[in-house]
Amino acid sequence: MIQHPRVHGISPGKLPERPLGLTDTLRRNRLGAYGEAIAASYLTREAGMLVLERNWRCSHGELDLVLRDGRVLVACEVKTRAGLSKGAPLEAVTPAKLERIKILIETWRGQHGIGARELRIDLVGVLLSHGAITRIDHVRGVG
């Protein structure tokens, strides 16, 4: 279990159960951004990766994190949950999502002029309880 009271200036205290005046979409966006910050911190500190880009977008969709792990280019999908009522975070990653990530990382590589380098798709699931990190799952090389 990894505990980070603050990650990249985002405080878990900013994620109350039902914030007044915030729409569910805004709350989900903030939760997702917090989870992505946690994942980026974990992957750099604990797994020794280098973040190349966050939230890269194109017409095909978005990559949460693009990283380098040695000579391997990694696309990382991050799923964050504030509890298990909707299932574990990584249960939300479908085969269709993995196929889209493959297209996205190839597109990213082409746009950035990166030649034949090994590609990998990783998943990070972040589980929170009352804003505190209760679990981080990192799965390497899916899809």
DRENMAR-545906 format. One line per 4 residues: their letters; for each residue x, y, z of N, C-alpha, C, O. Coordinates in steps of 0.001 Angstrom, whole numbers. Last residue first. Example, Ala and Ser with C-alpha at 12.3 -4.5 7.8 and 13.67 -1.06 7.14 Angstrom:
BEGIN
SA) 12850,-2250,7080,13670,-1060,7140,12900,30,7870,13409,1138,8039 ~ 13190,-5690,7800,12300,-4500,7800,13200,-3300,7800,14236,-3319,8465
//
This chain:
BEGIN
GVGR) -2663,-6550,-23740,-3129,-6337,-25115,-2139,-6649,-26136,-2415,-6509,-27327 ~ -100,-5442,-21435,-1420,-6012,-21741,-1739,-5780,-23216,-1147,-4911,-23858 ~ 2396,-4705,-19995,2302,-5501,-21207,981,-6194,-21449,943,-7408,-21648 ~ 1833,-4644,-16474,2700,-4385,-17635,2322,-5293,-18813,1981,-6464,-18647
VHDI) -111,-3133,-14156,-45,-4321,-14980,735,-3961,-16243,334,-3071,-16992 ~ -325,-2002,-10970,363,-1738,-12228,509,-3052,-12972,1166,-3977,-12493 ~ -2443,-651,-8590,-2121,-1862,-9341,-1494,-1455,-10659,-2065,-649,-11393 ~ -2622,716,-5480,-2174,1001,-6836,-1799,-328,-7470,-944,-1049,-6956
RTIA) -4817,1575,-2817,-4181,547,-3641,-3798,1112,-4999,-4546,1886,-5596 ~ -5567,3745,-1382,-5588,2472,-684,-4893,1377,-1505,-4436,375,-953 ~ -5060,7117,-891,-4734,5994,-1756,-4757,4708,-935,-4062,4590,74 ~ -7801,9104,197,-6496,8506,464,-6287,7304,-459,-7228,6572,-765
GHSL) -10401,9903,-319,-9317,10713,-842,-7934,10156,-611,-6968,10679,-1167 ~ -11945,7814,706,-11997,9126,1356,-10801,9992,962,-10252,10720,1789 ~ -9931,5780,-994,-10971,5721,21,-10904,7023,802,-9914,7297,1482 ~ -9061,4682,-4295,-9041,5662,-3218,-10149,5363,-2224,-11171,4769,-2568
LVGV) -7042,2992,-6522,-8229,2892,-5676,-8054,3835,-4497,-7044,3800,-3795 ~ -5964,2864,-9750,-5797,3588,-8488,-7115,3502,-7733,-8166,3890,-8243 ~ -4260,945,-12086,-5517,1140,-11379,-5235,1794,-10043,-4374,1340,-9289 ~ -2673,1100,-15103,-2536,1424,-13689,-3934,1671,-13142,-4688,2494,-13661
LDIR) -1302,-818,-17730,-2489,-303,-17044,-2116,19,-15609,-1340,-700,-14979 ~ 604,-547,-20748,480,-835,-19326,-830,-262,-18812,-1390,667,-19395 ~ 1810,-1674,-23740,662,-1027,-23109,615,-1502,-21663,591,-2701,-21389 ~ 4725,-1010,-25671,4056,-1777,-24632,2869,-972,-24116,2916,257,-24063
LERA) 7088,-1348,-28324,5918,-706,-27732,5310,-1630,-26692,5368,-2855,-26807 ~ 10424,-791,-29331,9430,-1706,-28763,8321,-904,-28099,8572,83,-27407 ~ 10877,1170,-32188,11152,989,-30770,10062,61,-30256,8916,126,-30700 ~ 11517,2494,-35047,11272,1150,-34534,11760,1011,-33095,12940,761,-32849
GIGH) 11202,6035,-34397,11264,4853,-35258,10967,3567,-34521,10265,3551,-33510 ~ 9388,8864,-33894,10121,7818,-33186,10041,6539,-34011,8956,6029,-34288 ~ 8016,11180,-34638,9179,10731,-35390,10031,9690,-34687,11248,9644,-34866 ~ 5668,11914,-33537,6870,12352,-32835,8151,11834,-33479,9243,12020,-32941
QGRW) 3748,10746,-35105,3767,12212,-35023,5025,12743,-34354,5410,13891,-34575 ~ 4320,8001,-34604,4474,8582,-35937,4573,10096,-35908,5399,10674,-36615 ~ 3639,7811,-31871,5006,7510,-32319,5270,8123,-33687,6332,8704,-33909 ~ 894,8406,-31993,1809,9255,-31218,3242,9064,-31699,3969,10034,-31910
TEIL) 24,6210,-33521,-156,7574,-34032,795,8523,-33312,1436,9357,-33951 ~ 630,4136,-31753,1251,4164,-33086,1157,5556,-33695,2109,6029,-34316 ~ -1038,4862,-29670,413,4887,-29445,1162,4842,-30769,2225,5450,-30895 ~ -3612,4611,-30913,-3139,5895,-30384,-1627,5924,-30206,-990,6918,-30558
IKIR) -3801,1888,-31495,-3849,2869,-32584,-3256,4200,-32123,-2494,4835,-32851 ~ -3715,908,-28852,-2710,483,-29847,-2645,1476,-31007,-1559,1856,-31446 ~ -6026,2068,-27802,-4731,2491,-27273,-3612,2094,-28237,-2661,2853,-28424 ~ -7972,612,-29188,-7848,2044,-29437,-6501,2566,-28946,-5893,3416,-29598
ELKA) -7570,-1901,-28004,-7348,-1728,-29452,-7169,-254,-29807,-6319,93,-30628 ~ -8345,-1291,-25377,-6969,-1699,-25654,-6636,-1550,-27138,-5537,-1118,-27486 ~ -11069,-781,-25799,-10207,292,-25315,-8739,-39,-25597,-7975,834,-26008 ~ -11934,-3344,-26526,-12045,-2243,-27496,-11142,-1070,-27093,-10522,-440,-27950
PTVA) -11546,-4748,-24114,-10726,-5072,-25290,-10775,-3971,-26351,-9769,-3696,-27004 ~ -11678,-2282,-21421,-12269,-3277,-22317,-11296,-3633,-23441,-10335,-2905,-23690 ~ -11346,-1443,-18178,-10585,-1461,-19436,-11074,-2622,-20288,-10910,-3788,-19931 ~ -12600,-1700,-15764,-13196,-771,-16724,-12471,-761,-18073,-12944,-127,-19017
ELPA) -11106,-3186,-14070,-12228,-3870,-14722,-12866,-2993,-15793,-13599,-3496,-16645 ~ -9366,-1497,-12796,-8921,-2110,-14050,-10008,-2902,-14758,-9851,-3256,-15927 ~ -10862,-691,-10413,-10499,232,-11492,-10172,-456,-12817,-10662,-30,-13863 ~ -13613,-2867,-9540,-12215,-2473,-9416,-11823,-1594,-10597,-12393,-1733,-11679
GKSL) -17004,-1550,-9241,-15991,-2525,-9623,-14589,-1982,-9413,-14398,-796,-9144 ~ -18530,392,-8196,-18628,202,-9648,-17577,-772,-10154,-17290,-820,-11350 ~ -17812,261,-5515,-19222,78,-5859,-19437,-137,-7358,-20412,-774,-7756 ~ -15296,678,-4487,-15491,-504,-5319,-16938,-717,-5759,-17261,-1764,-6319
GART) -13840,3977,-4708,-14506,2893,-4002,-14746,1753,-4974,-14428,1863,-6158 ~ -13115,5749,-6616,-13215,6247,-5246,-13966,5233,-4387,-14654,5612,-3439 ~ -10786,4835,-9134,-12093,4659,-8499,-12017,5176,-7066,-10990,5055,-6398 ~ -9185,5214,-12226,-9245,5581,-10818,-10674,5382,-10319,-11639,5722,-11002
KVEC) -6946,4105,-14635,-8330,4080,-14172,-8336,4301,-12668,-7590,3658,-11930 ~ -4858,4818,-17305,-5044,4938,-15864,-6536,4950,-15558,-7295,5715,-16153 ~ -2744,3403,-19642,-4128,3766,-19352,-4304,3746,-17844,-3942,2773,-17183 ~ 195,4184,-21247,-395,3738,-19992,-1804,4297,-19833,-2019,5508,-19885
AVLV) 2529,3127,-23515,1254,3838,-23400,590,3296,-22149,437,2084,-22001 ~ 6002,3236,-23802,4860,2702,-23054,3675,3660,-23133,3805,4852,-22852 ~ 8815,2097,-25446,7811,3159,-25421,6537,2577,-24822,6048,1545,-25280 ~ 11909,997,-24198,10528,642,-24536,9637,1876,-24417,9692,2605,-23426
RGDR) 14394,1324,-23213,14222,1552,-24654,12799,1256,-25128,12527,1265,-26328 ~ 13276,2409,-20179,14484,1998,-20881,14323,2334,-22343,14136,3499,-22693 ~ 10356,3349,-20765,10876,2409,-19784,12120,1784,-20416,12035,764,-21100 ~ 8663,6313,-21184,9765,5498,-21667,10240,4639,-20505,10493,5136,-19407
LVLD) 5149,7041,-21762,6367,6957,-20962,7459,6200,-21712,7212,5546,-22725 ~ 2202,8736,-21732,3180,8137,-22638,4502,8196,-21890,4927,9260,-21439 ~ -1038,8534,-20349,391,8737,-20135,1178,8054,-21248,860,6936,-21654 ~ -3563,8579,-21707,-3381,9172,-20381,-1919,9511,-20143,-1591,10640,-19777
LEGH) -4409,9454,-24933,-3526,8606,-24134,-3322,9294,-22797,-2947,10465,-22753 ~ -7507,9708,-26679,-6526,10270,-25750,-5699,9161,-25104,-6206,8088,-24776 ~ -8612,9735,-30123,-8856,9643,-28687,-7720,10244,-27882,-7049,11171,-28334 ~ -8329,10240,-32797,-8690,8873,-32410,-9004,8739,-30926,-9595,7744,-30507
SCRW) -7423,12832,-33082,-8789,12535,-33531,-9257,11140,-33125,-10460,10878,-33111 ~ -5644,13181,-29963,-5729,13303,-31416,-7157,12921,-31802,-8001,12711,-30931 ~ -3804,14036,-27003,-5052,13837,-27736,-4836,13945,-29238,-3978,14687,-29716 ~ -2274,13170,-23965,-2091,13470,-25391,-3360,13108,-26142,-3926,12030,-25956
NREL) -1897,13114,-21115,-3166,13509,-21745,-3003,13961,-23191,-3525,15002,-23592 ~ 1589,13678,-21063,361,13373,-20316,-826,13899,-21097,-777,14988,-21669 ~ 4758,12339,-22038,3593,13186,-22296,2421,12701,-21454,2271,11512,-21172 ~ 6892,11036,-20872,7125,11823,-22080,5975,12782,-22356,6182,13893,-22843
VLMG) 8219,10037,-17870,6992,10513,-18512,7373,11402,-19697,8085,12393,-19540 ~ 10170,7244,-17388,10220,8668,-17687,8931,9057,-18401,8589,8469,-19427 ~ 10374,4829,-14680,10035,5267,-16030,10159,6778,-16154,10242,7495,-15157 ~ 10749,3552,-12200,11887,4133,-12904,11625,4578,-14334,12563,4694,-15124
AERT) 8823,2636,-10526,9142,1783,-11674,10279,2352,-12520,10727,1699,-13463 ~ 8671,4598,-8515,8750,3184,-8147,9184,2281,-9298,9844,1267,-9071 ~ 8741,7133,-9844,9481,6870,-8604,9700,5398,-8328,10799,4993,-7948 ~ 7213,6859,-12198,8546,7456,-12236,9359,7083,-11002,10539,6753,-11112
LYSA) 4878,5590,-11359,5661,4995,-12439,7066,5585,-12536,8007,4887,-12914 ~ 3960,7362,-9317,4309,5974,-9017,5234,5395,-10084,6252,4783,-9762 ~ 3436,9692,-10826,4391,9715,-9716,4871,8300,-9397,6069,8077,-9226 ~ 1463,8725,-12542,2715,9273,-13086,3795,9284,-12015,4941,8923,-12279
AIAE) -536,7993,-10660,82,6982,-11521,1416,7477,-12077,2395,6732,-12085 ~ -1191,10497,-9565,-689,9432,-8698,63,8392,-9537,1158,7963,-9172 ~ -2157,11733,-11872,-993,12309,-11176,-357,11266,-10253,867,11166,-10171 ~ -4354,10102,-12382,-3261,10164,-13359,-2001,10747,-12733,-895,10299,-13035
GYAG) -5936,10676,-10132,-5429,9326,-10349,-4272,9299,-11332,-3311,8555,-11139 ~ -6501,13383,-10664,-5794,13010,-9445,-5172,11619,-9599,-4014,11411,-9236 ~ -7953,13131,-13016,-6694,13892,-13023,-5850,13546,-11804,-4628,13429,-11901 ~ -10168,11662,-12042,-9282,11101,-13062,-7945,11799,-13104,-6907,11147,-13215
LRNR) -11270,13549,-10295,-10843,12254,-9781,-9855,11615,-10755,-8822,11088,-10340 ~ -11924,15526,-12139,-10957,15813,-11073,-10415,14526,-10474,-9223,14431,-10179 ~ -13803,14134,-13680,-12597,14681,-14310,-11521,14963,-13270,-10346,14673,-13491 ~ -15772,13617,-11749,-15055,12499,-12378,-13761,12974,-13025,-12735,12299,-12933
RLTD) -16574,16282,-11263,-16020,15486,-10176,-15222,14304,-10723,-14130,14010,-10235 ~ -17592,16941,-13776,-16448,17679,-13249,-15778,16893,-12130,-14550,16843,-12055 ~ -19738,15092,-13863,-18676,15066,-14870,-17430,15777,-14372,-16322,15265,-14531 ~ -21365,15892,-11745,-20730,14577,-11693,-19580,14487,-12693,-18555,13870,-12401
TLGL) -20668,19324,-10900,-21401,18300,-11624,-20670,16974,-11481,-19490,16944,-11133 ~ -20635,21069,-7880,-19863,20395,-8918,-20737,19352,-9595,-21453,18597,-8937 ~ -22145,22130,-5795,-21997,22913,-7005,-21178,22252,-8100,-21037,22834,-9175 ~ -20435,20439,-3252,-21537,21328,-3606,-21205,22083,-4878,-20104,22615,-5021
PREP) -19291,17112,-3612,-18979,18531,-3520,-20157,19384,-3978,-20800,19075,-4982 ~ -19552,14382,-2131,-20526,15107,-2943,-20253,16601,-2844,-20913,17294,-2070 ~ -16980,13588,-1063,-17948,12631,-1589,-18972,13304,-2518,-19213,12797,-3613 ~ -14269,15742,-2138,-15273,15279,-1186,-16278,14355,-1862,-16405,14348,-3086
LKGP) -11467,16335,-3067,-12375,15368,-3675,-13402,14858,-2671,-13419,13664,-2371 ~ -9539,17799,-1883,-10363,18501,-2870,-11372,17571,-3541,-12058,17975,-4480 ~ -8009,16105,-400,-9047,16845,302,-9954,17618,-629,-11030,18053,-221 ~ -5999,15288,-2031,-7183,14445,-1963,-8326,15123,-1228,-9486,14756,-1411
SIGH) -4613,17887,-4010,-4865,17351,-2675,-6091,16457,-2680,-7115,16813,-3264 ~ -2092,18300,-6184,-3517,17978,-6129,-3767,17315,-4790,-3176,16278,-4487 ~ 632,18649,-6404,-185,19791,-6015,-1677,19528,-5967,-2455,20452,-5731 ~ 1653,16058,-6975,1689,17124,-7978,713,18253,-7661,40,18759,-8559
VRPH) -65,14756,-4354,660,14380,-5554,531,15512,-6556,-578,15884,-6941 ~ -207,14188,-911,-357,15162,-1990,482,14692,-3171,1626,14275,-2991 ~ -19,11798,539,-1031,12771,933,-1261,13843,-129,-2371,14361,-253 ~ 295,8666,-457,788,9962,-904,-256,10996,-496,-1305,11068,-1136
QIM) 1045,5385,267,308,6556,741,1000,7825,253,2182,8026,531 ~ 591,2169,-886,1379,3381,-1014,519,4554,-583,-620,4690,-1031 ~ 851,-1182,0,0,0,0,885,1230,0,1822,1326,792
//
